[in-house]
């Protein structure tokens, strides 16, 4: 299944972008090529750019605390395992403590590294990291893979508390939804959202063999999905066929 996700607010949109970057960073850091490590470093800079929002750290801390308070409300419920509850609350506490201990915004400590900032200032320029522009960076790329990986691990470790917090919050959000089978009649699907509930994330799973692409829009009242096909002319065209897919609304 191909899984698509659609955030209903800007906070979740930011979380998903950060998760995407952290997953890419982990993938690239595990490789040995200097080119992969170049893009790992540019990914760290992208995380810093996304994390530059003044209220991001505050939002994450508030969400961690809100989840903890919600889970504490389940204590004494015979249908809930106290051991599992304690484990999840301990994870929330650990993420909160580690993130709260960081000074400033995401990657703030890296901004004090003049060498890294010289690279950051050039990565946005086409071909801006050539050896004649940044000879010290070119020399770093010729070090052993182990040496480069150690450096990347050290730099990325300053972002680890944010990465772990985002991962935990999104996991809990995704687990809150129950998937349902629905049908897009003539390639179109609309659903009114229940009153009194605030959904934060939509998840849509499609069979790859269908070769359709969803265009999703939504607000607090309704969600609308139009299925498209990528044809030989490299354009998207509406799919007029009845198509089944799996829909999950997470709150």
C-alpha positions as CSV (number, residue, x, y, z in Angstrom):
1,X,0.0,0.0,0.0
2,X,1.1,3.6,-0.7
3,X,0.3,5.7,2.3
4,X,-0.4,9.4,2.0
5,X,-0.9,11.8,4.9
6,X,-2.6,15.2,5.0
7,X,-2.2,17.5,8.0
8,X,-5.2,19.6,9.1
9,X,-3.1,22.3,10.8
10,X,0.2,24.1,10.5
11,X,1.7,22.5,13.6
12,X,1.2,18.9,12.3
13,X,2.5,20.1,8.9
14,X,5.7,21.2,10.5
15,X,6.0,17.9,12.5
16,X,5.6,15.9,9.3
17,X,8.2,17.9,7.5
18,X,10.7,17.4,10.4
19,X,10.0,13.7,10.5
20,X,10.6,13.5,6.8
21,X,14.0,15.3,7.2
22,X,15.0,13.2,10.2
23,X,14.3,9.9,8.4
24,X,16.3,11.1,5.4
25,X,19.2,12.2,7.7
26,X,19.3,8.7,9.4
27,X,19.3,7.1,6.0
28,X,22.1,9.2,4.6
29,X,24.3,9.1,7.7
30,X,24.3,5.3,7.6
31,X,25.9,5.3,4.1
32,X,29.7,5.7,3.4
33,X,29.8,7.9,0.3
34,X,31.0,11.5,0.6
35,X,28.1,12.6,-1.6
36,X,25.6,11.0,0.8
37,X,27.3,12.8,3.7
38,X,27.1,16.1,1.8
39,X,23.4,15.7,1.6
40,X,23.2,14.5,5.2
41,X,24.8,17.8,6.2
42,X,22.4,19.8,4.0
43,X,19.6,17.9,5.7
44,X,20.8,19.1,9.1
45,X,20.7,22.6,7.8
46,X,17.1,22.1,6.5
47,X,16.1,20.8,10.0
48,X,17.6,24.0,11.4
49,X,15.7,26.1,8.9
50,X,12.3,24.4,9.7
51,X,13.1,24.5,13.4
52,X,13.8,28.3,13.3
53,X,10.1,28.9,14.1
54,X,10.2,30.7,17.5
55,X,7.3,28.7,18.9
56,X,8.3,25.2,17.7
57,X,10.0,24.0,20.8
58,X,7.2,25.4,22.9
59,X,4.5,23.7,20.8
60,X,6.3,20.3,21.1
61,X,6.7,20.7,24.9
62,X,3.0,21.6,25.2
63,X,2.0,18.6,23.1
64,X,4.1,16.2,25.2
65,X,2.6,17.6,28.4
66,X,-0.9,17.4,27.0
67,X,-0.4,13.8,26.0
68,X,0.9,13.0,29.5
69,X,-2.1,14.6,31.2
70,X,-4.5,12.7,28.9
71,X,-2.8,9.4,29.6
72,X,-2.8,10.0,33.4
73,X,-6.6,10.3,33.1
74,X,-6.7,6.6,32.2
75,X,-5.2,5.5,35.5
76,X,-7.5,3.1,37.3
77,X,-9.3,2.0,34.1
78,X,-9.5,-1.8,34.2
79,X,-9.3,-1.9,30.4
80,X,-5.9,-0.2,30.4
81,X,-2.6,-1.9,31.3
82,X,-0.9,0.1,34.0
83,X,2.5,-1.3,32.9
84,X,2.0,-0.1,29.3
85,X,0.6,3.2,30.5
86,X,3.7,3.8,32.8
87,X,6.0,2.9,29.9
88,X,4.5,5.5,27.5
89,X,4.3,8.2,30.2
90,X,8.0,7.5,31.0
91,X,8.8,8.0,27.3
92,X,6.9,11.3,27.3
93,X,8.7,12.4,30.4
94,X,12.1,11.5,28.9
95,X,11.4,13.4,25.7
96,X,10.1,16.4,27.6
97,X,13.1,16.6,29.9
98,X,15.7,16.2,27.1
99,X,14.0,18.8,24.8
100,X,13.5,21.2,27.7
101,X,17.2,21.0,28.5
102,X,18.2,22.3,25.1
103,X,19.1,26.0,24.8
104,X,17.4,28.0,22.1
105,X,16.0,26.7,18.8
106,X,16.8,23.5,17.0
107,X,20.5,23.3,16.2
108,X,21.2,26.5,18.1
109,X,24.6,25.2,19.3
110,X,25.6,24.4,15.7
111,X,25.3,28.1,14.7
112,X,28.4,28.8,16.9
113,X,30.5,26.5,14.6
114,X,31.9,29.0,12.0
115,X,33.1,26.2,9.8
116,X,29.6,24.6,9.5
117,X,28.0,28.0,9.0
118,X,30.4,28.8,6.2
119,X,29.1,25.7,4.4
120,X,25.5,26.5,5.3
121,X,25.8,29.9,3.6
122,X,27.0,28.3,0.4
123,X,24.7,25.3,0.0
124,X,21.8,27.3,-1.4
125,X,24.0,28.6,-4.2
126,X,24.1,26.3,-7.3
127,X,27.5,24.7,-7.2
128,X,28.4,26.8,-4.2
129,X,30.3,24.1,-2.4
130,X,32.9,23.4,-5.0
131,X,36.5,22.8,-3.8
132,X,37.7,26.2,-4.9
133,X,34.9,27.9,-2.7
134,X,35.3,25.6,0.3
135,X,38.6,23.9,0.3
136,X,38.3,22.9,4.0
137,X,35.0,21.2,3.3
138,X,36.4,19.5,0.2
139,X,39.2,18.1,2.4
140,X,36.7,16.9,5.0
141,X,34.9,15.0,2.3
142,X,38.2,13.1,1.6
143,X,38.5,11.8,5.2
144,X,37.5,8.3,6.0
145,X,33.9,7.3,6.1
146,X,34.1,6.5,9.8
147,X,35.5,9.9,10.6
148,X,32.8,11.7,8.7
149,X,30.1,9.6,10.3
150,X,31.4,10.5,13.7
151,X,31.2,14.2,12.9
152,X,27.7,13.8,11.5
153,X,26.6,11.9,14.6
154,X,28.0,14.6,16.8
155,X,26.3,17.4,14.9
156,X,23.0,15.5,14.6
157,X,23.0,14.6,18.3
158,X,22.0,18.2,19.1
159,X,18.8,17.6,17.2
160,X,18.1,14.1,18.7
161,X,15.7,15.3,21.5
162,X,13.5,17.1,18.9
163,X,13.6,14.1,16.6
164,X,12.6,11.7,19.4
165,X,9.8,14.0,20.5
166,X,8.4,14.4,17.0
167,X,8.5,10.7,16.4
168,X,6.7,9.9,19.6
169,X,4.0,12.5,19.1
170,X,3.3,11.5,15.5
171,X,3.2,7.8,16.5
172,X,0.6,8.5,19.2
173,X,-1.4,10.6,16.8
174,X,-1.4,7.9,14.1
175,X,-2.4,5.3,16.6
176,X,-5.5,7.3,17.6
177,X,-7.2,6.6,14.3
178,X,-9.2,3.6,13.1
179,X,-8.9,2.8,9.4
180,X,-12.1,2.4,7.3
181,X,-12.7,1.1,3.8
182,X,-14.3,3.7,1.5
183,X,-15.1,4.2,-2.2
184,X,-14.3,7.1,-4.4
185,X,-17.3,7.2,-6.8
186,X,-16.1,8.3,-10.2
187,X,-12.7,9.1,-8.7
188,X,-14.3,11.6,-6.2
189,X,-14.8,11.3,-2.4
190,X,-16.3,13.7,0.1
191,X,-17.0,13.2,3.8
192,X,-18.4,15.5,6.4
193,X,-16.4,15.4,9.6
194,X,-18.2,14.7,12.9
195,X,-19.1,17.8,14.9
196,X,-17.4,18.2,18.3
197,X,-14.2,16.4,17.2
198,X,-11.0,18.1,16.0
199,X,-9.0,15.9,13.6
200,X,-5.3,16.7,13.1
201,X,-4.2,14.2,10.4
202,X,-5.7,12.2,7.5
203,X,-4.1,9.0,6.3
204,X,-5.0,7.5,3.0
205,X,-3.7,4.1,1.8
206,X,-4.0,3.1,-1.9
207,X,-3.0,-0.1,-3.7
208,X,0.1,0.7,-6.0
209,X,-1.5,-1.3,-8.8
210,X,-4.3,1.3,-9.1
211,X,-1.7,3.9,-10.3
212,X,-3.8,6.8,-8.9
213,X,-2.6,9.9,-7.0
214,X,-4.9,11.6,-4.4
215,X,-5.4,15.3,-4.3
216,X,-6.6,16.0,-0.8
217,X,-8.2,19.1,0.7
218,X,-9.9,19.5,4.1
219,X,-10.9,21.6,7.0
220,X,-12.6,21.1,10.3
221,X,-16.0,20.4,8.6
222,X,-15.2,18.3,5.5
223,X,-12.6,16.4,3.7
224,X,-12.5,16.1,-0.1
225,X,-10.4,13.7,-2.2
226,X,-10.0,13.7,-6.0
227,X,-8.0,10.8,-7.6
228,X,-5.7,11.6,-10.5
229,X,-3.6,9.7,-13.0
230,X,-0.1,10.6,-14.2
231,X,-0.3,10.0,-17.9
232,X,2.2,9.8,-20.7
233,X,2.1,13.5,-21.4
234,X,3.5,14.1,-17.8
235,X,0.3,15.7,-16.7
236,X,-2.2,14.7,-14.1
237,X,-5.7,13.8,-15.4
238,X,-8.8,13.0,-13.4
239,X,-9.5,9.4,-12.8
240,X,-13.1,8.6,-13.5
241,X,-13.2,5.1,-12.2
242,X,-14.8,3.9,-8.9
243,X,-11.8,3.3,-6.6
244,X,-11.6,1.7,-3.2
245,X,-9.1,2.9,-0.6
246,X,-8.4,3.0,3.1
247,X,-9.1,6.2,5.1
248,X,-8.0,7.0,8.7
249,X,-8.8,10.2,10.6
250,X,-6.6,10.8,13.5
251,X,-7.3,13.2,16.4
